[in-house]
């Protein structure tokens, strides 16, 4: 399986992410559905500034906020909505 390597991650309003991939594709990913499915993601409600601290993991195979909060590049690729690249 080929991995989609992440080159950039930016927090947007309303718990949305703007993710750039090495192949030039950009996707928007909605984190809100994860709040109900996984308790650690509820930290974004109690600590709104935490969401803004998103970073790309070494190697680009995921993103993370801390040791408890992360998402794989494949999750972001499969469930993100393709959007225009920044101009």
N, C-alpha and C positions, 0 to 999 in steps of 0.2 A: 504494500500500500504506500502510495506517495503522500508525503505530508505537505501541507500548504504552509509555508514558512511566513511568519508575521514579521513585518518590518516596522510597523508603527501602530500605536493604540492611543486613542484620545477619548476622554470622557466627554459626553455631551449631556445637555439637560434631559431630565425625565428618565434617568438610568439607561441611556442609550450609549453605545460605543461606536466609534468610527475606526475601523480596522483596515490597515493597509497590508497587502500581501506582496511577496517578492515577485509574483508574476504580473504585477501592475493592477490587479483587481482590488477594489475597495468595497467594503461591506459595512452596513449598519446593523448592529445587533442589539436587541431589546433584552435587557437583564431582568426586567420586571417579572416575567413568568417564573424566574428562578426563586423569587422571594417566597413563594408558596411551596415549592418543591424541596428546597434545601435551606434549612434553618440558618447556616452561617451567612447566607446572602442577606438575611434580614438586618445585618449590621449596617447596611447602607441606609436604612431608615433611621436608625438611632444615631449614626455617625455619618451625616451626609458628605463631609469633606473626605472621608475614606474613599469614596467612589472615584474622586478626582486623582487619586494616587496610583491609578492603574499603570502598569509597566509591562513591557515585553520581556518574557523570560529569555535567558541565555539560549541561543540557538534558534529562537523564534518559533518554538513549538507550542507556545501557549502564552497567556498573559496572567498576571497575578496582582494581588493587592497586598497580601500577607500570606502566612503559612496556611491559613484556613480557607482562603478565597482565591480560586484560580479557575481558568477555563482553558481547554485545549484548543489548538489551532483548528482541529477538525470540527469541533463543536461550533466554533465561530464561522468556519467556512460553510458547513452544511446548513446551519440555521440562520445565518446572516442574510440580509437582503442587499443585493448588489446595488451600489450607488455610484454616481460619478466621482472620478478622481478629483482631488483638489486642483484648483487652477492657480 
